[in-house]
C-alpha cells in the first residue's frame, strides 16, 4: 500500500494563494482575502475590472489544481472625477 501525501495545512494553502495573487503579472494583488473553509479555497475582496476578476479565477485554478475554489471577488469600477479638483 502506497502512502498518500498529507494534505497541505490550511495556513500553507492560504500563503501559497496569496503569494500567487501577489506575484502574478496580471494582478500583483495584495489586498484580497484568502480563506480555506471545509477544504474549499475562497478569495474575496474588490478588484477594479472584470478582466482582473477573471485573472483571479485563472490564478486560483493554477495555484490550487484539484481543489474546490470560489472566486468571490466583486468588480468595483472606479469612475474618473467629473472635473478638476481644486486644492486650497
C-alpha positions as CSV (number, residue, x, y, z in Angstrom):
1,X,0.0,0.0,0.0
2,X,1.4,3.4,-1.0
3,X,1.1,6.2,1.5
4,X,-0.8,9.2,0.2
5,X,0.9,12.6,0.9
6,X,-0.8,14.5,3.7
7,X,-2.9,17.4,2.5
8,X,-1.4,20.8,2.9
9,X,-2.4,22.6,6.1
10,X,-4.9,25.5,5.5
11,X,-2.3,28.1,6.5
12,X,0.1,26.9,3.8
13,X,-2.7,26.9,1.2
14,X,-3.6,30.5,2.1
15,X,0.0,31.6,2.0
16,X,0.5,29.9,-1.4
17,X,-2.6,31.5,-2.9
18,X,-1.7,35.0,-1.5
19,X,1.8,34.7,-3.0
20,X,0.4,33.6,-6.4
21,X,-2.1,36.6,-6.4
22,X,0.7,39.0,-5.5
23,X,3.3,37.7,-8.0
24,X,1.1,37.1,-11.0
25,X,1.8,39.8,-13.6
26,X,-1.9,40.2,-14.4
27,X,-2.7,41.1,-10.9
28,X,0.0,41.9,-8.4
29,X,-2.9,41.9,-5.9
30,X,-2.1,42.2,-2.2
31,X,-5.5,43.3,-0.8
32,X,-7.6,40.2,-1.4
33,X,-8.8,37.9,1.5
34,X,-8.0,34.2,1.1
35,X,-9.5,31.6,3.4
36,X,-10.0,27.9,3.5
37,X,-13.2,26.5,4.9
38,X,-14.2,22.9,4.7
39,X,-11.3,22.2,2.3
40,X,-12.6,24.8,-0.1
41,X,-10.4,27.9,-1.0
42,X,-12.2,31.2,-1.1
43,X,-10.9,34.5,-2.4
44,X,-12.9,37.7,-1.6
45,X,-12.5,41.4,-2.0
46,X,-12.8,44.1,-4.6
47,X,-11.0,44.3,-8.0
48,X,-11.1,47.2,-10.5
49,X,-12.2,45.4,-13.7
50,X,-13.9,42.2,-14.9
51,X,-10.6,41.2,-16.5
52,X,-8.9,41.3,-13.1
53,X,-11.7,39.2,-11.6
54,X,-11.2,36.7,-14.4
55,X,-7.4,36.7,-13.7
56,X,-8.2,35.9,-10.1
57,X,-10.1,32.8,-11.3
58,X,-7.2,31.8,-13.5
59,X,-4.6,32.2,-10.7
60,X,-6.8,30.2,-8.4
61,X,-7.0,27.4,-10.9
62,X,-3.3,27.4,-11.4
63,X,-2.4,27.6,-7.7
64,X,-4.9,25.1,-6.5
65,X,-5.2,22.2,-9.0
66,X,-7.7,19.6,-7.9
67,X,-9.1,21.8,-5.1
68,X,-12.6,23.3,-4.9
69,X,-12.2,27.0,-5.2
70,X,-14.5,30.0,-5.1
71,X,-13.8,33.5,-6.6
72,X,-16.0,35.8,-4.5
73,X,-14.3,39.0,-5.7
74,X,-16.5,41.8,-6.8
75,X,-15.8,44.4,-9.5
76,X,-15.8,47.9,-8.1
77,X,-15.2,50.1,-11.1
78,X,-13.8,53.5,-10.1
79,X,-15.2,56.4,-12.1
80,X,-12.9,59.3,-13.1
81,X,-13.5,62.6,-11.3
82,X,-16.1,64.8,-13.0
83,X,-14.0,67.9,-13.1
84,X,-10.8,69.4,-11.9
85,X,-10.0,69.1,-8.2
86,X,-9.1,72.4,-6.6
87,X,-6.7,72.4,-3.8
88,X,-7.0,75.1,-1.2
